[in-house]
Amino acid sequence: MSVGRSALSVGRLLVDFTEFAIPEFDLEKTLNSGQVFHWEKIGNGFAGTIGDRAVYVEQRDESLRALMEGGAPATPRARRASGLASHELAPPVMESVSYYFALDHPLQEICASFPDDPIMNAARDFCRGLRIIRQPKWECLATFICSSMKQVAHIRQISLALRNRFGDQRKVGSRVVHTFPSPQRIARASENELRECKLGYRAKTLRATARLVSSDECDLESWSALPDGNLRKNLCELPGVGVKIANCVMLFAYARLRAFPIDVWIERVLRQRYFPRRKKMTAQQLREFSETYFGEHGGYAQQYLFHHARIALGKPGVGRDSSTALRFGRNDKGRMRGWKGESVTAAGAQVVSPAGLR
């Protein structure tokens, strides 16, 4: 890690930044892939928050430059804030940013574990460097409760409205940002106040869940020790949370990398690309296939498929039927082959169904 000075695009103020090497990372793809919604493009980088700290980050090739409000740009032995905040021990910028962006995930190994099929290969190549962010648990849960039946642009509007109205103001360089409001603050708000942030019917469920979390009836942090099944069950018992939102929270806040959220985009990919000739394919069957086929890093596979479908396949002129037929097997190395004996295919090829699914 090296430390220097740079005139960041958040303003003309010269500030100390932390710079460190980041192989296999694409900052812009990661922040724009529909897993987090509040970061704003500022010049060559992005401004946002990590927890309750304002942060500015920018990427230059395989180096990441970061400035954190109150953060220490130097090594762990010299972490005092030096005028940026108080004179108490400041948070180490490199460790905080690296943890948030999951720079410790073995991305090359994860991508190598993906199924070897044209659909997944195209998504992997398109999304190189995209990582699954480790989001604060309440922030992630609340944001995805607000995401129900909303497009990414609308979720971003809601997130920013909640932050601007109920969050705390922070500053990084010359840029003002706002933290995500605590469950206590959301619980104190009226339903009408929340509706003014474009939540609609989601205001009621967000407020109800905030009350549960703020009253310690559910301890989101302690749930980290639960196995996947119990964690999903607990999340689904919260107001406004179904299986899809629970899987999003498991993946983006609890780092359960096998969790495979199925939203409109992913359902479309599965039905059109993997089961194009199947007229009847239930949501449960899609979940069973996804959990089996995409393996232990299914969450990464899902995010790559989602981002590729939304950005690349959603553009005019991009072919939707260029894949070729192939047979799939379970993606956990050394485990069973095939999915209930089925030969699934890419778009345009015949599907041979197993007994009981015809």
Backbone hydrogen bonds in HBPLUS format (Angstrom, degrees):
<---DONOR---> <-ACCEPTOR-->    atom                        ^
c    i                          cat <-CA-CA->   ^        H-A-AA   ^      H-
h    n   atom  resd res      DA  || num        DHA   H-A  angle D-A-AA Bond
n    s   type  num  typ     dist DA aas  dist angle  dist       angle   num
A0002-SER N   A0019-GLU O   2.97 MM  17  5.43 154.8  2.03 155.3 162.3     1
A0019-GLU N   A0002-SER O   3.08 MM  17  5.43 148.0  2.19 163.6 173.4     2
A0017-PHE N   A0004-GLY O   3.36 MM  13  6.12 164.9  2.39 152.1 154.7     3
A0006-SER N   A0015-VAL O   3.42 MM   9  6.16 162.8  2.45 157.3 159.9     4
A0011-GLY N   A0008-LEU O   3.29 MM   3  6.18 159.8  2.33 121.6 124.4     5
A0018-THR N   A0066-ALA O   2.84 MM  48  5.18 169.0  1.86 152.1 155.5     6
A0066-ALA N   A0018-THR O   2.80 MM  48  5.18 154.8  1.86 147.9 156.7     7
A0020-PHE N   A0064-LEU O   3.09 MM  44  5.59 152.1  2.17 146.1 153.9     8
A0064-LEU N   A0020-PHE O   2.93 MM  44  5.59 163.9  1.96 156.9 160.6     9
A0022-ILE N   A0062-GLU O   2.73 MM  40  5.16 165.4  1.75 140.1 141.1    10
A0026-ASP N   A0129-GLY O   2.75 MM 103  4.42 147.0  1.86 120.8 111.6    11
A0030-THR N   A0026-ASP O   3.05 MM   4  6.14 159.3  2.09 150.1 156.5    12
A0031-LEU N   A0027-LEU O   2.98 MM   4  6.20 163.8  2.01 156.2 159.6    13
A0032-ASN N   A0028-GLU O   2.97 MM   4  5.98 140.4  2.13 145.2 155.7    14
A0040-GLU N   A0047-ALA O   2.92 MM   7  5.32 169.0  1.93 153.2 155.7    15
A0047-ALA N   A0040-GLU O   2.88 MM   7  5.32 155.5  1.94 148.2 154.6    16
A0042-ILE N   A0045-GLY O   2.79 MM   3  5.32 164.9  1.81 135.5 140.4    17
A0045-GLY N   A0042-ILE O   2.94 MM   3  5.32 163.6  1.96 136.3 135.1    18
A0046-PHE N   A0057-VAL O   2.76 MM  11  5.42 155.0  1.82 157.5 166.1    19
A0057-VAL N   A0046-PHE O   2.91 MM  11  5.42 159.7  1.95 155.1 161.8    20
A0048-GLY N   A0055-VAL O   2.92 MM   7  5.43 158.2  1.97 157.7 163.3    21
A0055-VAL N   A0048-GLY O   2.82 MM   7  5.43 163.5  1.85 147.5 146.6    22
A0050-ILE N   A0053-ARG O   2.93 MM   3  5.39 152.2  2.01 151.2 159.4    23
A0053-ARG N   A0050-ILE O   3.22 MM   3  5.39 164.4  2.24 119.5 123.6    24
A0069-GLU N   A0054-ALA O   2.79 MM  15  5.16 167.9  1.81 154.5 157.3    25
A0056-TYR N   A0067-LEU O   2.79 MM  11  5.10 155.8  1.84 152.1 159.6    26
A0067-LEU N   A0056-TYR O   2.81 MM  11  5.10 155.1  1.88 151.8 158.0    27
A0058-GLU N   A0065-ARG O   2.91 MM   7  5.28 150.5  2.00 148.8 155.9    28
A0065-ARG N   A0058-GLU O   2.80 MM   7  5.28 174.6  1.80 166.7 168.6    29
A0060-ARG N   A0063-SER O   2.86 MM   3  5.23 168.7  1.87 154.3 158.0    30
A0063-SER N   A0060-ARG O   2.96 MM   3  5.23 147.8  2.07 121.4 131.7    31
A0071-GLY N   A0068-MET O   2.92 MM   3  4.88 165.1  1.94 121.5 122.3    32
A0072-ALA N   A0091-PRO O   3.05 MM  19  6.09 164.3  2.07 150.6 153.7    33
A0078-ALA N   A0075-THR O   2.87 MM   3  5.50 165.6  1.89 125.6 130.6    34
A0090-ALA N   A0079-ARG O   3.00 MM  11  5.39 143.1  2.14 133.3 144.2    35
A0084-LEU N   A0081-ALA O   3.13 MM   3  5.39 168.8  2.14 118.6 121.2    36
A0096-SER N   A0092-PRO O   3.13 MM   4  6.27 164.9  2.15 154.7 159.2    37
A0097-VAL N   A0093-VAL O   2.91 MM   4  6.02 173.8  1.91 164.2 165.7    38
A0098-SER N   A0094-MET O   2.86 MM   4  5.83 160.7  1.90 147.8 154.3    39
A0099-TYR N   A0095-GLU O   3.01 MM   4  6.02 157.0  2.06 142.3 148.3    40
A0100-TYR N   A0096-SER O   3.09 MM   4  6.21 166.0  2.11 146.2 150.3    41
A0101-PHE N   A0097-VAL O   3.03 MM   4  6.18 166.8  2.04 153.9 156.8    42
A0103-LEU N   A0098-SER O   2.98 MM   5  5.18 165.8  2.00 150.0 153.5    43
A0102-ALA N   A0099-TYR O   3.12 MM   3  4.97 158.7  2.16 102.2 107.9    44
A0134-ARG N   A0100-TYR O   2.84 MM  34  4.93 165.0  1.87 144.2 149.3    45
A0105-HIS N   A0102-ALA O   3.12 MM   3  5.64 165.2  2.15 113.6 118.3    46
A0107-LEU N   A0105-HIS O   2.80 MM   2  5.52 121.7  2.15 116.6  99.4    47
A0110-ILE N   A0106-PRO O   2.90 MM   4  6.15 156.3  1.96 154.4 162.3    48
A0111-CYS N   A0107-LEU O   2.89 MM   4  6.05 169.4  1.90 153.5 155.4    49
A0112-ALA N   A0108-GLN O   3.02 MM   4  6.15 146.5  2.14 139.2 148.7    50
A0113-SER N   A0110-ILE O   3.05 MM   3  5.26 142.5  2.20 101.7 112.7    51
A0114-PHE N   A0111-CYS O   3.21 MM   3  5.44 161.8  2.25 106.1 111.6    52
A0121-ASN N   A0117-ASP O   2.85 MM   4  5.91 164.4  1.87 164.7 170.1    53
A0122-ALA N   A0118-PRO O   3.05 MM   4  6.02 155.6  2.11 138.0 143.6    54
A0123-ALA N   A0119-ILE O   3.18 MM   4  6.44 157.8  2.23 144.5 150.5    55
A0124-ARG N   A0120-MET O   2.85 MM   4  6.04 158.8  1.89 151.9 158.1    56
A0125-ASP N   A0121-ASN O   2.96 MM   4  6.13 163.6  1.99 148.7 152.7    57
A0126-PHE N   A0122-ALA O   3.02 MM   4  6.12 153.5  2.09 142.8 150.2    58
A0127-CYS N   A0123-ALA O   2.98 MM   4  6.03 146.0  2.10 145.5 153.9    59
A0130-LEU N   A0127-CYS O   2.95 MM   3  5.61 158.3  2.00 152.5 151.8    60
A0135-GLN N   A0252-PHE O   2.84 MM 117  5.90 175.3  1.84 164.9 163.3    61
A0140-CYS N   A0136-PRO O   2.95 MM   4  6.06 162.1  1.98 157.1 162.3    62
A0141-LEU N   A0137-LYS O   2.93 MM   4  6.08 171.1  1.94 154.9 157.7    63
A0142-ALA N   A0138-TRP O   2.88 MM   4  5.96 176.6  1.89 160.0 161.1    64
A0143-THR N   A0139-GLU O   3.00 MM   4  6.01 159.4  2.04 143.5 149.8    65
A0144-PHE N   A0140-CYS O   3.04 MM   4  6.22 161.8  2.07 153.1 157.2    66
A0145-ILE N   A0141-LEU O   3.01 MM   4  6.25 140.8  2.17 146.2 157.4    67
A0146-CYS N   A0142-ALA O   3.13 MM   4  6.41 147.7  2.24 142.8 151.0    68
A0150-LYS N   A0147-SER O   2.96 MM   3  5.24 140.1  2.12 148.7 138.0    69
A0154-HIS N   A0151-GLN O   2.99 MM   3  5.30 119.9  2.36 104.9 119.9    70
A0155-ILE N   A0151-GLN O   2.95 MM   4  6.27 157.0  2.00 157.8 165.3    71
A0156-ARG N   A0152-VAL O   2.98 MM   4  6.21 157.0  2.04 152.2 158.2    72
A0157-GLN N   A0153-ALA O   3.14 MM   4  6.40 152.1  2.23 139.4 146.3    73
A0158-ILE N   A0154-HIS O   3.02 MM   4  6.34 157.8  2.07 150.8 156.0    74
A0159-SER N   A0155-ILE O   2.89 MM   4  6.12 167.0  1.91 154.5 158.0    75
A0160-LEU N   A0156-ARG O   2.99 MM   4  6.15 168.2  2.00 154.0 156.6    76
A0161-ALA N   A0157-GLN O   2.95 MM   4  6.06 151.6  2.04 142.7 151.1    77
A0162-LEU N   A0158-ILE O   2.92 MM   4  6.15 162.5  1.95 157.0 160.6    78
A0163-ARG N   A0159-SER O   3.03 MM   4  6.22 160.0  2.07 146.9 152.8    79
A0164-ASN N   A0160-LEU O   2.87 MM   4  5.99 166.9  1.89 150.1 153.8    80
A0165-ARG N   A0161-ALA O   3.05 MM   4  6.10 151.3  2.13 143.9 151.1    81
A0166-PHE N   A0162-LEU O   2.86 MM   4  5.69 163.1  1.89 148.2 153.9    82
A0167-GLY N   A0163-ARG O   2.84 MM   4  4.44 140.9  1.99 119.3 128.2    83
A0179-THR N   A0168-ASP O   2.94 MM  11  5.32 158.0  1.99 145.8 150.7    84
A0170-ARG N   A0177-VAL O   2.77 MM   7  5.28 165.3  1.79 159.7 156.7    85
A0177-VAL N   A0170-ARG O   2.91 MM   7  5.28 159.9  1.95 135.7 142.4    86
A0172-VAL N   A0175-ARG O   2.88 MM   3  5.31 158.7  1.93 153.6 159.1    87
A0175-ARG N   A0172-VAL O   2.92 MM   3  5.31 157.2  1.97 136.3 135.2    88
A0186-ILE N   A0182-SER O   3.10 MM   4  6.44 161.9  2.13 155.1 159.6    89
A0187-ALA N   A0183-PRO O   2.86 MM   4  5.94 155.2  1.92 145.6 153.0    90
A0188-ARG N   A0184-GLN O   3.12 MM   4  6.33 139.2  2.30 138.4 147.7    91
A0189-ALA N   A0186-ILE O   3.15 MM   3  5.20 138.1  2.34  97.9 109.6    92
A0194-LEU N   A0190-SER O   3.11 MM   4  6.46 155.8  2.17 149.4 155.4    93
A0195-ARG N   A0191-GLU O   2.89 MM   4  6.15 151.8  1.97 146.2 154.8    94
A0196-GLU N   A0192-ASN O   3.05 MM   4  6.31 137.8  2.23 141.9 152.2    95
A0197-CYS N   A0194-LEU O   2.91 MM   3  5.32 156.6  1.97 109.9 117.7    96
A0198-LYS N   A0195-ARG O   2.98 MM   3  5.33 139.8  2.14 120.5 119.3    97
A0202-ARG N   A0199-LEU O   3.17 MM   3  5.22 147.0  2.28 131.5 125.6    98
A0203-ALA N   A0200-GLY O   3.15 MM   3  5.93 168.6  2.16 122.0 125.4    99
A0206-LEU N   A0202-ARG O   2.91 MM   4  6.02 163.4  1.93 157.5 162.6   100
A0207-ARG N   A0203-ALA O   3.04 MM   4  6.07 163.6  2.07 145.6 150.2   101
A0208-ALA N   A0204-LYS O   3.02 MM   4  6.19 154.5  2.08 143.0 150.5   102
A0209-THR N   A0205-THR O   2.96 MM   4  6.12 161.8  2.00 148.7 152.9   103
A0210-ALA N   A0206-LEU O   2.90 MM   4  6.07 156.2  1.95 147.8 155.1   104
A0211-ARG N   A0207-ARG O   3.01 MM   4  6.24 149.6  2.11 144.4 151.6   105
A0212-LEU N   A0208-ALA O   3.22 MM   4  6.55 152.1  2.30 142.3 149.1   106
A0213-VAL N   A0209-THR O   2.97 MM   4  6.24 164.7  1.99 156.7 160.3   107
A0214-SER N   A0210-ALA O   2.84 MM   4  5.90 163.5  1.87 150.0 155.1   108
A0215-SER N   A0211-ARG O   3.04 MM   4  5.97 134.4  2.26 136.5 146.6   109
A0217-GLU N   A0212-LEU O   3.07 MM   5  5.23 137.0  2.26 162.2 163.4   110
A0216-ASP N   A0213-VAL O   3.26 MM   3  5.29 162.7  2.29 105.2 109.1   111
A0223-TRP N   A0219-ASP O   3.24 MM   4  6.51 138.1  2.43 148.1 159.7   112
A0224-SER N   A0221-GLU O   3.09 MM   3  5.73 165.2  2.11 116.3 121.0   113
A0225-ALA N   A0222-SER O   3.30 MM   3  6.17 168.1  2.31 121.8 123.6   114
A0226-LEU N   A0223-TRP O   3.05 MM   3  5.34 163.2  2.08 112.3 117.8   115
A0231-LEU N   A0227-PRO O   2.93 MM   4  6.09 162.5  1.96 162.8 168.6   116
A0232-ARG N   A0228-ASP O   2.88 MM   4  6.05 167.8  1.89 158.7 161.4   117
A0233-LYS N   A0229-GLY O   3.04 MM   4  6.18 157.0  2.10 141.8 148.6   118
A0234-ASN N   A0230-ASN O   2.95 MM   4  6.15 163.4  1.97 150.1 153.8   119
A0235-LEU N   A0231-LEU O   3.01 MM   4  6.22 164.2  2.04 152.9 157.2   120
A0236-CYS N   A0232-ARG O   2.93 MM   4  6.09 158.3  1.97 150.5 156.5   121
A0237-GLU N   A0234-ASN O   3.21 MM   3  5.32 146.4  2.33  99.4 109.1   122
A0238-LEU N   A0235-LEU O   3.07 MM   3  5.56 164.1  2.09 114.5 119.5   123
A0241-VAL N   A0238-LEU O   3.20 MM   3  5.66 152.5  2.28 141.6 138.3   124
A0246-ALA N   A0242-GLY O   2.88 MM   4  5.97 160.5  1.92 154.0 160.6   125
A0247-ASN N   A0243-VAL O   2.92 MM   4  6.09 157.5  1.97 149.4 154.6   126
A0248-CYS N   A0244-LYS O   3.03 MM   4  6.34 148.8  2.13 144.4 153.4   127
A0249-VAL N   A0245-ILE O   2.96 MM   4  6.26 161.6  2.00 155.0 158.8   128
A0250-MET N   A0246-ALA O   2.87 MM   4  6.10 157.4  1.92 148.9 156.0   129
A0251-LEU N   A0247-ASN O   2.95 MM   4  6.05 154.7  2.01 143.3 149.5   130
A0252-PHE N   A0248-CYS O   2.83 MM   4  5.93 176.8  1.83 159.5 160.6   131
A0253-ALA N   A0249-VAL O   2.88 MM   4  5.24 149.3  1.97 136.2 142.5   132
A0254-TYR N   A0249-VAL O   3.26 MM   5  6.71 139.3  2.44 149.3 157.8   133
A0256-ARG N   A0250-MET O   2.91 MM   6  5.40 169.4  1.92 141.6 141.3   134
A0259-ALA N   A0256-ARG O   2.97 MM   3  5.74 158.4  2.01 125.1 131.1   135
A0299-GLY N   A0257-LEU O   2.66 MM  42  4.85 156.4  1.72 147.1 146.5   136
A0267-GLU N   A0263-ASP O   2.85 MM   4  5.94 164.6  1.88 157.8 162.9   137
A0268-ARG N   A0264-VAL O   3.01 MM   4  6.10 151.7  2.09 140.6 148.3   138
A0269-VAL N   A0265-TRP O   2.98 MM   4  6.32 155.6  2.04 146.7 153.3   139
A0270-LEU N   A0266-ILE O   2.88 MM   4  6.14 170.1  1.89 158.5 160.3   140
A0271-ARG N   A0267-GLU O   2.92 MM   4  6.03 168.5  1.93 150.8 154.3   141
A0272-GLN N   A0268-ARG O   2.86 MM   4  5.77 165.8  1.88 149.8 154.7   142
A0273-ARG N   A0269-VAL O   2.79 MM   4  5.35 152.4  1.87 140.6 149.2   143
A0274-TYR N   A0270-LEU O   3.06 MM   4  5.07 141.9  2.21 117.6 129.0   144
A0275-PHE N   A0270-LEU O   3.04 MM   5  6.41 129.0  2.31 149.6 163.2   145
A0278-ARG N   A0275-PHE O   3.29 MM   3  5.39 160.2  2.34 106.1 112.0   146
A0286-LEU N   A0282-THR O   3.01 MM   4  6.36 153.6  2.08 149.4 156.7   147
A0287-ARG N   A0283-ALA O   2.97 MM   4  6.24 154.0  2.04 146.4 153.4   148
A0288-GLU N   A0284-GLN O   2.94 MM   4  6.20 159.9  1.98 149.4 154.7   149
A0289-PHE N   A0285-GLN O   2.95 MM   4  6.10 161.5  1.98 147.0 152.1   150
A0290-SER N   A0286-LEU O   2.94 MM   4  6.08 164.9  1.96 148.4 152.7   151
A0291-GLU N   A0287-ARG O   2.94 MM   4  6.07 168.1  1.95 154.7 157.6   152
A0292-THR N   A0288-GLU O   3.13 MM   4  6.17 150.0  2.22 141.5 149.2   153
A0293-TYR N   A0289-PHE O   2.74 MM   4  5.74 172.2  1.74 160.5 163.3   154
A0294-PHE N   A0290-SER O   3.14 MM   4  5.69 163.1  2.17 138.8 144.1   155
A0298-GLY N   A0295-GLY O   3.09 MM   3  5.30 138.2  2.27 125.3 120.7   156
A0300-TYR N   A0297-HIS O   3.11 MM   3  5.58 124.0  2.44 109.5 121.5   157
A0301-ALA N   A0297-HIS O   3.16 MM   4  6.54 162.5  2.19 150.8 156.1   158
A0302-GLN N   A0298-GLY O   2.78 MM   4  5.97 159.8  1.82 151.5 156.8   159
A0303-GLN N   A0299-GLY O   3.02 MM   4  6.24 158.5  2.06 144.2 149.6   160
A0304-TYR N   A0300-TYR O   2.96 MM   4  6.20 156.3  2.02 152.7 158.9   161
A0305-LEU N   A0301-ALA O   2.90 MM   4  6.13 163.0  1.93 152.7 157.7   162
A0306-PHE N   A0302-GLN O   2.81 MM   4  5.96 160.3  1.84 151.9 157.8   163
A0307-HIS N   A0303-GLN O   2.96 MM   4  6.05 171.0  1.96 146.6 149.2   164
A0308-HIS N   A0304-TYR O   2.96 MM   4  5.96 163.2  1.98 147.9 153.4   165
A0309-ALA N   A0305-LEU O   2.92 MM   4  5.96 161.3  1.96 145.7 151.3   166
A0310-ARG N   A0306-PHE O   2.93 MM   4  6.04 164.3  1.95 153.4 158.0   167
A0311-ILE N   A0307-HIS O   2.96 MM   4  5.92 159.6  2.00 147.1 152.4   168
A0312-ALA N   A0308-HIS O   2.84 MM   4  5.23 135.1  2.05 130.6 144.3   169
A0313-LEU N   A0308-HIS O   3.09 MM   5  6.50 160.2  2.13 149.0 155.2   170
A0315-LYS N   A0312-ALA O   3.26 MM   3  5.65 165.7  2.28 110.1 114.4   171
A0318-VAL N   A0315-LYS O   3.36 MM   3  6.01 160.4  2.40 137.6 137.7   172
A0335-ARG N   A0332-ASP O   3.07 MM   3  5.66 154.7  2.13 144.3 142.4   173
A0342-GLU N   A0339-TRP O   2.97 MM   3  5.42 159.8  2.01 113.1 119.5   174
A0343-SER N   A0352-VAL O   3.20 MM   9  5.28 160.5  2.24 150.9 155.3   175
A0352-VAL N   A0343-SER O   3.26 MM   9  5.28 158.4  2.31 150.2 152.2   176
A0349-ALA N   A0346-ALA O   3.27 MM   3  6.10 159.1  2.31 149.0 148.7   177
A0357-LEU N   A0354-PRO O   3.16 MM   3  5.74 164.4  2.18 135.7 137.6   178
